[in-house]
């Protein structure tokens, strides 16, 4: 046990519509729980009748195509993570038809073996054709929900490069969240090997090792927590770190990911990788000079950097046009090829 403060509850709101979500909630850049947002979904109503009824509802959309799944041995105690030497992951990836996966979920509930199992982040029309037509959230246009199925598992603290609204359909889920600026206190794992794409925190929020990760105590001061039941939803802003615990033997979750940024821009993660290999190893005085340049030009800490120029002369110092983005992409591609 530690003397860390308990996470404060995530703010809760009811009776929020699409307009208020985009006008008030998203600009605040704070997580929010929406109790009962999807209470009228047929899938949620089936869940209220028990796990067997929830699974029977999913079977209505059954198909025989194999889907990606992950399974962990009982020794991992439901926590998908790294192996002890951090050269691999502590679970196996495979494929399974949906029907046998659902059968095993119910068997594990009745006769638990300790195996952790999940189907993660499959587009709903691919996993359960017809599900979206009966269970829909219209807050974000042209975004298909992704579905997550599994038993009582734990997903390490991570971030998404998307805005996120998640809806609990079956079971209960607990989220522990940290703002993006706590990255230095969360002890990020390797960038080259990750469980699901973005890096994860090495700290277990359920049993933080402060001798190994002392700065986590500072992160804990900013933690927020929410426990959701069927029909409840959670807004997770862009890049907020979050750990997820599925608390019941049968869990179904639907989440909506979207990115409001321009789709024609270059990838910020590519820029980060480039900076890691071009700026990080420079002498300290050079890094300081580049930090000042990034603050001024990229993060605009002094205001728009081209404001003193006539509009026609601002070039890339102004909001770049699509053609400028293409030109810069081609320039970077050529520069990287020349330097190989």
N, C-alpha and C positions, 0 to 999 in steps of 0.2 A: 504494500500500500504506500501511497505517497500523500503529501499534503497539498497536492495541486487543487486549485479551485474547481468546483463543478462547472461545466459549461453552462452558460446562460441559455435559456430557452429561445429558440428562434421565434421571431414575431409571428403571430397568427392573425389571419383575417378571414372574414366570411363575406359572401355575397359580392365577390369581385367579378366584374365582367371584363371583356376583352379591352375595351377602351380604357378603363381605369388601370388595368394591368400595364398597358404600354405608356400611359400618361404619367402614372405615379410610381408604380412598383419598380419597373425596370430602371428608370433614371436614378433611383435611390441606390442601386447597386448593393443591395443587402438581401440575404435570403429571407423568404417568407413562406409560411405554411398556409395552405388554403384548405380548411377543414370541409370535408363533404363535397368538394368540387365535382367529383365524378360519382356521387352517391347514386345517381340514376342510371349509370351504365348497367346494362344487363349482366356483364361479367362480374361487376361488383355485387349486384344483387344475388347472383349465384353463389358468390363467396360467402355471403351471410348464412347460407344454408350448410356450410361445411366444406371441407377439402374435397370430398368425393364429388359434391355437386359442382364445385369450381372446376375440377378436372373434366367432369362430364360436359360442362359448357365448352371447354376448349376443344374437346373431341368433335364438336359439331363442325369444326373447321379443319378436320383431320386430312392429312395427305401422307403419301408414302415416301416422299423425298427425304433423303438423309439431311440432317442439319448439324452444324458444328456444336460440339459440347465439350465441357471440361470436367474432369473427375479428379478428386484428391483423396489420398489414402486417409484412414482414420487418424493416423499419427499427426496430421496437420491441424486437427481439431477445427476444421471448417475454415481455416484462414489461408486463402490463396496468397502465396508469397514466394520468396526465393528459397532455394536449398540453403543449407547451413553455410556452405562455402561461397554462396552468391554467384556461382558459375552457371546456374540453371534455375528453373522454376519448380516448385514443389507439387505440381499437378500435371496431368496428362491431357493433351488435346486429342479429340477424336471426332467421329461422326456417329449419329444415331438417328433412326427414324423417330419421329415425334411420338408415335403411339407407345413404343417400348419405354421411351424416356418418361412419359407420364405414368405408365404402369409402375416403373421403379420408384418414382416419387411417392406414390401411395404405399408401396411395399416398405420403403424406408421409414415412412411415418408409422406404420403398424409394427414393423420389426426392424428397428434401427440398427445398422451396422457401423455407423460412424463415417461412412463415405460422404464426402462433399461433392455435390454435382450441380451443374448449372448449364443452361443455354443462355448466352449473353449477346445482347445488342443485335438481334436479328430483325430486319425490317418487318413490321407486322404483316404487310401483304404477302411477304414471302413465307413467313412462319405459319400464320393463321389467315389464309385468304378469306375475306369477308368480315374479319374482326373489326376493322376500322369503320365499316358501314354501320355497325351496331354500337360501337363505343368510340366516340369522337370528341375531340377538344378543338374548338375552332379559333383558338387564340393566335395561332401562327399559320399564315397561309402557306400552302404548298409544302408542308412538312409532314412526312409520314412518321408515325411513332415507331420506336424500336421496342422490342419485347425482351424481357429477362425472366427466365423461369429457373427455379432451383429449390434447394432445401435450406437448412439453417447454415448459412455461410457468412464469411466476413471478407470484405474487399478492402484492401489497404488504402490509406489516405492518398488521393490522387487529385488531379485537376482535369478539366475538359476545356478544349479550345473552342467552346461553343457556349451559347446561352442554353439553359436547360430547365424545362418543366417536367417533373416526374410525377406519375400517378401510381399509387399503390392499388393494385387490383385484388390481390389475395395475400393474406398473411399480414405481418407487421414488419416495418423496417425502421431502423434507427440510423440517423445521419449525424455525424459530428463534422462540423465545418470550420474552416479557418480562412481568413481573408488572404488574398494573393501576396501581400507584403510580408507574410510570415514565412515565406519560402526559406529564409536563412535559419529559421528555428525548427524546421521540420525534417532536416537531414535527408535530402533528396537522394534516392538511389541512382544506379547507373542509367545513363541515357541510352546506352547501346542495347541493353537487355531490360525489357519492362514486361510486366504481366499482360498489359493490354494497350500499349501504345505510348501514352504519356508517362513520365517518370512518377514514381510513388515515393511516399515517405517511408523511411525505415523504422519509424517509431510505431509501436503498437499502442493505440490510444487506450486499450483496455488494461495494459500493463506496461506503462512507459518505463524504460530503463534510464533513469536520470543520471546514473553514473556514466553511461555510455553516451547519452544524448542530453547533456545538461541544459542546452538552450531550449529544449522543448518546454521547459517551465514557462518561458516567456510566451510561447505560442499558446499554451493552455490558458493564459490570461485573456486571450481573444477568441476562444472556442465558443461555438454555439451548437446546440443539440436539438434535434426534433425526433419524436417517435410518431410514426404515421400508421394508420390502419386503413382497411379497404375504403376507397373513395377519397382519401386525403391526398393532397398534392403538395409539392415543394418546388419553389423556384430557387435554382442555384445560379447565381450570376456567373458571367464569364470568368474562368480561371480561379474560381474559389476552390480551395482544397476541400475534399470531403471523403470521409471514411463511411462505409455502408455495411450495416449488419442486417442480414435477413434473420428474423427472430423465430420464425415458425417452420414447421416441417414442409409446408408447401407455400411457395411464394411466387407471385406473378407481379411484374412491374412493367409499366409502359412509360417511356420517356420521349420527350420531343426536344431534339437538338436543332439549333439553327444558329447562323452567324449573320448578324446584320451588316457586317463590313462588306465593302465592295468586293465582288467575286473576281474582278480582273486584276487585283493588286498582287504583288509578289508575296510569297509565303513568309510571315514573320519568323517561323521556326527555322527556316533556311537561313535567314539573316542572323539568328542567334548562333547557329552552328558555324557560320562563316566568321562571326566575331570571336567565337571560342578559339578558332585556329588562326586568326589574323591579328587580334588585339590583345587577348589575355596574356600572351607571352612577351609582349613588348616591355621595354624598360619602364619603370614607374612614371617618369616624367612624360613619356609619350602616351601612356595610358591616361594620364591626367588630362593631357591636351585633347585626346579623342573623346574623353568623357564630357569635356566642355563643349566639344563640337556636337556630340549626340544630344546633349541637353538642349543646346540652342536650336539645332536644325530638326531633330527628330521629335523630341519630347516638348519642344517649344516652351521651355520654362521662362523665356523672356518675351513670349508672345509670338505672333506670326513672323517668321524670320525674313520674309520678303516684303513686309508691309511698307518699307521705305522706298521700294522700287516701283516704277510705273508698272501697271498690270501686264503690259506686253513684254516687259523685261524680266518677269519673275521666274519663268521657266519652271524647273522642278521644285523651286521654293514655294510655288503655289500648289493647290490641289492638283495632282497630276491627271492629265487626260489619258484616256485609254491608249492612244497612240504613243504617248510618252512612256507609259508602262511597258508597252511592247518593245520600244527601242532600248530601254534600260535592260530588260530581260535579255535581249539579243546581245547587248554589250557585255553583260556579265557572263553569258554563256561563252562568248568568244574569248573573254579574258581568262576564264577557267580552263578552256581548251588549250590556249597558248601556254599556260603555266604548268601543264601536266608534265 
